[in-house]
Amino acid sequence: MATDTIDATKDPGSSAALRRVLLDNGALSALVLLVAAMALLSGDFLTTDNLLNVGVQAAVTAILAFGVTFVIVSAGIDLSVGSVAALSATVLAWSASSQGLPVWFAALLALTTGVACGLVSGALVSFGKLPPFIATLAMLSIGRGLALVISQGSPIAVPDSVSGLGDTLGGWLPVPVIVMVVMGLITAGVLGRTYPGRAMYAIGGNEEAARLSGIRVTRQKLVVYALSGGFAAVAGIVLASRLSSAQPQAAVGYELDAIAAVVIGGASLSGGVGKASGTLIGALILAVLRNGLNLLEVSAFWQQVVIGVVIALAVLLDTVRRRAGAGPGAPGAAAGGPSGGGRRKAVNAGKFALAAVVVAAIAFGASVWRSGSSGGASTKVGLSVSTLNNPFFVQLKAGAQEEAKRAGVSLTVTDAQNDASQQANQIQNFTSQNMKSIIINPVDSDAAGPSVRAADKAGIPVLAADRGVNKAKIATLVASDNITGGKLAAKTLAERLGKKGTILVLQGTPGTSASRERGKGFAEGLEAYPGIKVVGKQTADFDRAKGLDVTTNLLQAHPGIDGIFAENDEMALGAVKALGSKAGKSVAVVGFDGTPDGLKAVENGTLAATVAQQPKELGRMVVENAVKAAKGQKIDGTVKVPVKVVTTK
């Protein structure tokens, strides 16, 4: 304290105070440098709309992270918050929409669900003596499974009153930001002004000493995990309000972002250190990074690299801080001993090194790895793809980029990684960039509605590719004729089986129009073949690995099946792998898409047929129509890309 007083006397004034604040808070320094770098690199970053976007995009992660702060301060870990958020949102939507309960009661049930999940985790840690990692990992699986059971794997729409939480007050202040601030204040109050908060710091600092000092450690751990579960429930409700639906697969991986936000904000994974303001700053750093990298058109793949580097550096900084014996502690903690000044200098150097590396990575990525083409073109078009971890959408992207290059327009491509919330953020960013038109390949047709409505309100035409958007106005839908394709698949498979036999169906991602339409077409096509019986249906999310696992499991219950229909080639190829030598011989498999791997499998006889789409042509056509829409030209409400059946015969 004496040293601080002398320094302040030598250099009085607000500038010295500001400098001390930045020196003592590396996360805040990193955030300030990040914002400055983004403002210099992108003219769209410091606009009011975009800064509000950053706040909205940080809200869910921050609320989850506030709850995780309690756990980390007490030297624990909670890996379940993402799943608990999804489960709580699903309980809310199911109670209010499917069961007709009052919204306030459904919300109370959702909060109770989150707290109950936290109590179970706390009981496993406190009474079962399980390591927090194992206990919360188990709850991660339980929570996600219950969400899928309640929803039957499909999104559930939330009432309009809940959707209102995702809107704004006064036409400009987002409600999620208000909720984030309120939850942050509650966190700060609990940590700094309550007995449980002081007990958390004591337990995290030295659990045995806390027990000997009279703290009921077992009871306090129950409180810690119950708070974490309750905050996760609030985050789930906010997320559902943004997407106008409860997604059983929502918030996958969000627990890692929450933990990263807490650590970046200055908390120690060994416990005893952490505060609400630091957690908020950590969440804002992650949101600014993602928002800024999108605005700078950095490749979606390199974005993951940058985020990973930031998280790794944050943990390294935590290690340096603990070795140096420096850093903020519980409220009222004293500074280090005689060598505190030297330790503080070393830690501060590490803090600024973190910020410098982050800024350098952003500048490097922005200048070298841009996902868009024709960066100097005057017409800017944004394309949000549901996932680039699928050959079909990789080809769609390639066709879109080729057409953009030919037309002389700038195309920014982002990868939503099958996360509806992340895709909503991307559409928000496109809107704040004033794109001339936006193309969306929805992760979920319902969840895409709110962000598409916002873009439409801003006067930006939105086009849908491959999958439609529900409850929102779009300029056009460019897609394959999925219903006709499903009927063709049914006819092909039935004829291959001699119009009789038992089959399995592998369904795509629940909620997507592609899955619904292909499934509907296939079911309608089978009506003409009463000798064909569907004995099993399961979702495999358009994913090859999941197709392999789901088929393997279904074959245990139905070993004598004659055929399989998969709603895309990736799942079909997974099924072929599960069947082994039976594929193409005793069991016929029909896929959908006509990807290069699918066509190759048809050629070698392991895949009986595939309903071939033309993804590159689809990408080309949607960009062609997006350019027309950007120029105010009239386009058709629906553009169908032809499909055809490819067989070995």
ChimeraX attribute file (.defattr): number of C-alpha atoms within 10 A of each C-alpha:
attribute: neighborCount
match mode: 1-to-1
recipient: residues
	/A:1	7
	/A:2	7
	/A:3	9
	/A:4	9
	/A:5	10
	/A:6	11
	/A:7	12
	/A:8	14
	/A:9	11
	/A:10	9
	/A:11	11
	/A:12	12
	/A:13	10
	/A:14	9
	/A:15	10
	/A:16	15
	/A:17	13
	/A:18	11
	/A:19	12
	/A:20	14
	/A:21	13
	/A:22	17
	/A:23	19
	/A:24	18
	/A:25	20
	/A:26	26
	/A:27	29
	/A:28	25
	/A:29	20
	/A:30	26
	/A:31	19
	/A:32	15
	/A:33	17
	/A:34	22
	/A:35	18
	/A:36	14
	/A:37	18
	/A:38	24
	/A:39	15
	/A:40	12
	/A:41	17
	/A:42	16
	/A:43	12
	/A:44	20
	/A:45	26
	/A:46	15
	/A:47	13
	/A:48	12
	/A:49	17
	/A:50	21
	/A:51	16
	/A:52	17
	/A:53	24
	/A:54	25
	/A:55	22
	/A:56	27
	/A:57	27
	/A:58	26
	/A:59	27
	/A:60	30
	/A:61	31
	/A:62	34
	/A:63	32
	/A:64	32
	/A:65	34
	/A:66	32
	/A:67	32
	/A:68	31
	/A:69	35
	/A:70	33
	/A:71	26
	/A:72	27
	/A:73	31
	/A:74	31
	/A:75	23
	/A:76	23
	/A:77	25
	/A:78	30
	/A:79	24
	/A:80	31
	/A:81	37
	/A:82	30
	/A:83	33
	/A:84	36
	/A:85	39
	/A:86	31
	/A:87	35
	/A:88	36
	/A:89	37
	/A:90	32
	/A:91	31
	/A:92	34
	/A:93	31
	/A:94	22
	/A:95	20
	/A:96	22
	/A:97	17
	/A:98	14
	/A:99	10
	/A:100	11
	/A:101	15
	/A:102	13
	/A:103	19
	/A:104	13
	/A:105	13
	/A:106	22
	/A:107	23
	/A:108	16
	/A:109	18
	/A:110	29
	/A:111	25
	/A:112	18
	/A:113	24
	/A:114	32
	/A:115	25
	/A:116	18
	/A:117	30
	/A:118	30
	/A:119	23
	/A:120	18
	/A:121	30
	/A:122	29
	/A:123	20
	/A:124	20
	/A:125	22
	/A:126	19
	/A:127	11
	/A:128	11
	/A:129	11
	/A:130	15
	/A:131	14
	/A:132	21
	/A:133	15
	/A:134	16
	/A:135	22
	/A:136	27
	/A:137	19
	/A:138	15
	/A:139	22
	/A:140	22
	/A:141	15
	/A:142	17
	/A:143	26
	/A:144	22
	/A:145	17
	/A:146	19
	/A:147	27
	/A:148	19
	/A:149	14
	/A:150	15
	/A:151	20
	/A:152	12
	/A:153	18
	/A:154	20
	/A:155	26
	/A:156	27
	/A:157	24
	/A:158	25
	/A:159	17
	/A:160	11
	/A:161	12
	/A:162	23
	/A:163	20
	/A:164	15
	/A:165	21
	/A:166	22
	/A:167	18
	/A:168	14
	/A:169	12
	/A:170	7
	/A:171	7
	/A:172	11
	/A:173	15
	/A:174	18
	/A:175	20
	/A:176	26
	/A:177	24
	/A:178	17
	/A:179	19
	/A:180	25
	/A:181	17
	/A:182	13
	/A:183	22
	/A:184	22
	/A:185	15
	/A:186	14
	/A:187	24
	/A:188	17
	/A:189	13
	/A:190	17
	/A:191	24
	/A:192	18
	/A:193	12
	/A:194	11
	/A:195	12
	/A:196	19
	/A:197	24
	/A:198	17
	/A:199	24
	/A:200	30
	/A:201	26
	/A:202	25
	/A:203	25
	/A:204	23
	/A:205	20
	/A:206	15
	/A:207	20
	/A:208	13
	/A:209	12
	/A:210	18
	/A:211	15
	/A:212	10
	/A:213	10
	/A:214	8
	/A:215	19
	/A:216	13
	/A:217	20
	/A:218	14
	/A:219	14
	/A:220	20
	/A:221	26
	/A:222	22
	/A:223	21
	/A:224	27
	/A:225	31
	/A:226	26
	/A:227	24
	/A:228	30
	/A:229	34
	/A:230	27
	/A:231	29
	/A:232	38
	/A:233	36
	/A:234	25
	/A:235	32
	/A:236	33
	/A:237	33
	/A:238	28
	/A:239	29
	/A:240	31
	/A:241	27
	/A:242	28
	/A:243	25
	/A:244	28
	/A:245	26
	/A:246	32
	/A:247	32
	/A:248	30
	/A:249	23
	/A:250	26
	/A:251	25
	/A:252	18
	/A:253	14
	/A:254	20
	/A:255	25
	/A:256	18
	/A:257	21
	/A:258	29
	/A:259	31
	/A:260	25
	/A:261	32
	/A:262	34
	/A:263	27
	/A:264	32
	/A:265	29
	/A:266	30
	/A:267	29
	/A:268	27
	/A:269	23
	/A:270	18
	/A:271	25
	/A:272	24
	/A:273	25
	/A:274	27
	/A:275	24
	/A:276	28
	/A:277	18
	/A:278	23
	/A:279	32
	/A:280	26
	/A:281	24
	/A:282	32
	/A:283	31
	/A:284	25
	/A:285	26
	/A:286	25
	/A:287	23
	/A:288	23
	/A:289	24
	/A:290	25
	/A:291	24
	/A:292	26
	/A:293	23
	/A:294	24
	/A:295	23
	/A:296	25
	/A:297	25
	/A:298	26
	/A:299	21
	/A:300	20
	/A:301	13
	/A:302	18
	/A:303	22
	/A:304	11
	/A:305	11
	/A:306	20
	/A:307	19
	/A:308	13
	/A:309	15
	/A:310	21
	/A:311	20
	/A:312	15
	/A:313	20
	/A:314	26
	/A:315	18
	/A:316	14
	/A:317	24
	/A:318	25
	/A:319	15
	/A:320	18
	/A:321	22
	/A:322	15
	/A:323	11
	/A:324	18
	/A:325	17
	/A:326	22
	/A:327	23
	/A:328	20
	/A:329	20
	/A:330	19
	/A:331	15
	/A:332	8
	/A:333	8
	/A:334	10
	/A:335	15
	/A:336	14
	/A:337	10
	/A:338	8
	/A:339	10
	/A:340	14
	/A:341	14
	/A:342	12
	/A:343	20
	/A:344	20
	/A:345	15
	/A:346	15
	/A:347	25
	/A:348	22
	/A:349	14
	/A:350	20
	/A:351	27
	/A:352	19
	/A:353	16
	/A:354	24
	/A:355	23
	/A:356	15
	/A:357	16
	/A:358	22
	/A:359	21
	/A:360	13
	/A:361	19
	/A:362	23
	/A:363	17
	/A:364	12
	/A:365	19
	/A:366	22
	/A:367	13
	/A:368	10
	/A:369	16
	/A:370	19
	/A:371	21
	/A:372	23
	/A:373	19
	/A:374	18
	/A:375	17
	/A:376	10
	/A:377	14
	/A:378	11
	/A:379	19
	/A:380	25
	/A:381	24
	/A:382	28
	/A:383	30
	/A:384	26
	/A:385	24
	/A:386	23
	/A:387	20
	/A:388	19
	/A:389	12
	/A:390	15
	/A:391	19
	/A:392	22
	/A:393	22
	/A:394	17
	/A:395	20
	/A:396	24
	/A:397	23
	/A:398	17
	/A:399	22
	/A:400	25
	/A:401	26
	/A:402	17
	/A:403	22
	/A:404	27
	/A:405	17
	/A:406	12
	/A:407	15
	/A:408	18
	/A:409	22
	/A:410	21
	/A:411	29
	/A:412	28
	/A:413	25
	/A:414	28
	/A:415	24
	/A:416	22
	/A:417	16
	/A:418	21
	/A:419	21
	/A:420	25
	/A:421	23
	/A:422	20
	/A:423	27
	/A:424	25
	/A:425	22
	/A:426	28
	/A:427	26
	/A:428	24
	/A:429	26
	/A:430	26
	/A:431	26
	/A:432	21
	/A:433	19
	/A:434	18
	/A:435	22
	/A:436	22
	/A:437	29
	/A:438	31
	/A:439	31
	/A:440	28
	/A:441	28
	/A:442	30
	/A:443	28
	/A:444	29
	/A:445	22
	/A:446	25
	/A:447	31
	/A:448	27
	/A:449	23
	/A:450	24
	/A:451	22
	/A:452	29
	/A:453	17
	/A:454	16
	/A:455	25
	/A:456	19
	/A:457	12
	/A:458	12
	/A:459	14
	/A:460	22
	/A:461	22
	/A:462	29
	/A:463	27
	/A:464	25
	/A:465	27
	/A:466	24
	/A:467	24
	/A:468	26
	/A:469	26
	/A:470	17
	/A:471	15
	/A:472	18
	/A:473	16
	/A:474	24
	/A:475	22
	/A:476	22
	/A:477	24
	/A:478	26
	/A:479	25
	/A:480	23
	/A:481	19
	/A:482	30
	/A:483	21
	/A:484	21
	/A:485	28
	/A:486	27
	/A:487	21
	/A:488	22
	/A:489	29
	/A:490	25
	/A:491	17
	/A:492	21
	/A:493	25
	/A:494	23
	/A:495	12
	/A:496	18
	/A:497	18
	/A:498	11
	/A:499	16
	/A:500	16
	/A:501	18
	/A:502	18
	/A:503	24
	/A:504	22
	/A:505	24
	/A:506	26
	/A:507	22
	/A:508	24
	/A:509	21
	/A:510	23
	/A:511	19
	/A:512	24
	/A:513	22
	/A:514	25
	/A:515	24
	/A:516	19
	/A:517	19
	/A:518	26
	/A:519	25
	/A:520	17
	/A:521	21
	/A:522	24
	/A:523	17
	/A:524	16
	/A:525	21
	/A:526	23
	/A:527	12
	/A:528	13
	/A:529	17
	/A:530	11
	/A:531	14
	/A:532	21
	/A:533	15
	/A:534	16
	/A:535	14
	/A:536	17
	/A:537	17
	/A:538	17
	/A:539	21
	/A:540	26
	/A:541	21
	/A:542	23
	/A:543	20
	/A:544	21
	/A:545	17
	/A:546	18
	/A:547	30
	/A:548	21
	/A:549	16
	/A:550	20
	/A:551	28
	/A:552	18
	/A:553	14
	/A:554	17
	/A:555	16
	/A:556	9
	/A:557	11
	/A:558	16
	/A:559	11
	/A:560	13
	/A:561	20
	/A:562	23
	/A:563	24
	/A:564	27
	/A:565	29
	/A:566	30
	/A:567	34
	/A:568	31
	/A:569	34
	/A:570	29
	/A:571	30
	/A:572	31
	/A:573	26
	/A:574	23
	/A:575	30
	/A:576	26
	/A:577	20
	/A:578	19
	/A:579	21
	/A:580	11
	/A:581	12
	/A:582	14
	/A:583	22
	/A:584	21
	/A:585	13
	/A:586	14
	/A:587	23
	/A:588	25
	/A:589	31
	/A:590	33
	/A:591	32
	/A:592	28
	/A:593	25
	/A:594	26
	/A:595	24
	/A:596	13
	/A:597	13
	/A:598	26
	/A:599	22
	/A:600	13
	/A:601	21
	/A:602	23
	/A:603	16
	/A:604	11
	/A:605	18
	/A:606	25
	/A:607	28
	/A:608	26
	/A:609	31
	/A:610	32
	/A:611	28
	/A:612	23
	/A:613	23
	/A:614	21
	/A:615	27
	/A:616	20
	/A:617	18
	/A:618	26
	/A:619	28
	/A:620	22
	/A:621	22
	/A:622	27
	/A:623	30
	/A:624	16
	/A:625	23
	/A:626	28
	/A:627	23
	/A:628	14
	/A:629	21
	/A:630	18
	/A:631	12
	/A:632	11
	/A:633	10
	/A:634	10
	/A:635	13
	/A:636	10
	/A:637	11
	/A:638	15
	/A:639	18
	/A:640	14
	/A:641	17
	/A:642	16
	/A:643	20
	/A:644	17
	/A:645	18
	/A:646	20
	/A:647	17
	/A:648	13
	/A:649	8
